[in-house]
């Protein structure tokens, strides 16, 4: 029965443990060599969008779970137009909401 269980995960952003449905959890691709998304570069210690990511970094990147708290913070940064939100491409629906809609 898929979607009927929760898994304990560690958020790739804040490193805190959380539970989520493995099918519904938000993920971002992380390059294991850098620990960052392949389309991010650090400028003065802050992540900024790189419109031309290294194809090798994209290829070796893998999806990693992100907790709903971090997703909400990223969405707020995007909505507010702050520089921290400049590299965020889209608002993400919370995993809890996707789970409710997808597993009723």
Secondary structure, 3 states (H helix, E strand, C coil): CCCCCCEEEECCCCCCEEEECCCCCEEEEECCCCCCCCCEEEECCEEEECCCCCHHHHHHCEEEEECHHHHHHHHHHHHHCCHHHCCCCCCCCCHHHHHHHHCC
